[in-house]
Amino acid sequence: MIEIPQDIKNKLKDIGLDMAEQQVVFYLFKNGLSNIADIVSGVKLPRSTVHLAVEHLISKNVLAFTILGKRRMIYIEKPEKIKKFVEYE
């Protein structure tokens, strides 16, 4: 798992993100556009857990995806909104 600073972790929790979702969002902030396999290897969580977290975050409009070849590439929909919340709350 990625080591997330406690203050950022608390703020992500305050907006309703569970541990797996926090890991996915933090990974995507650091690495940008990624596929599920990249996220799984980066956050060191089970693939099924990452899939559930990504799908939940997509349904909340936190993440979005685009198709690149045969792969679904995941990215943060509006990173500036999350970044402002984490920095200023």
N, C-alpha and C positions, 0 to 999 in steps of 0.2 A: 504494500500500500504506500501511497505517497504521503509524506509527512507534510501536513497542512498546519500552518501557524494557528495557535489556539484562538486568537482573536478573529481570524478569518473563518475558522471552523464554526465558531459561535454565531457569527453573522449569517453564514450560509444556513445554519440550523434554524435561526430566527425567521428566515424567509420560507421555511418549510422543507428544506432538503434533508433527506436521510444521509447516512454515512456513504453509501454507494454513490448516490447522486452528487454529493460533495466531491468525492474522488473524481468522478467523471468530469464535472465542471472545472475543477482545478487542473486536471490533466489537459483539457481542451484550452484553457487559458494559456497554459505554458507551451502547448504544442500546435495549436490551431487545428485546421482541417485534418481529420483522422478517420480511419475506418474502425470497425469494432475490434478487429484483431489487434490493431495498434493500441487501442485503449485498454484492452484486456492485458496485454503484456506490460503496459505502463503502470496500471493501477494494481496489478497482481491480485485481482479478484476473479471468481469464477465467471466464465463467459455468460452463463444464464443470468447471473446477478447484474452484469454490465448491460446485457440486453434489456432486462426489466427496467433498470435505471434510465437508460437512454430512451426507451419508449415512453416512460412516464414523463421525462423532461421534454420530450417532443410534444406530448399531449398538453403540457403546461406552457407551451410556446417559449421555453427557455432554450431548447436546442432545435435545430432544423437539419435537414440533410439534402444532399444532391447526389445524383447518380453519376459516377465517373467510370465509364466502361461497364463492368459487371459489379462494381463495388458501390456500396452506399457510404458516402463520406459524410461524417457528422461534424457539425460546427455549432458554436454558440450563436443563437439568433441575433441578440442585441447585447454584445459584451459590454458596451459602455454603460448600460443600465445596471447591470450586476456590479460592475467595477465601481460606479458611483455609490451604490448602496453599501458595498463593503468598505469603501474608503471613508464615507461621511457619516454613517450611522453610528 
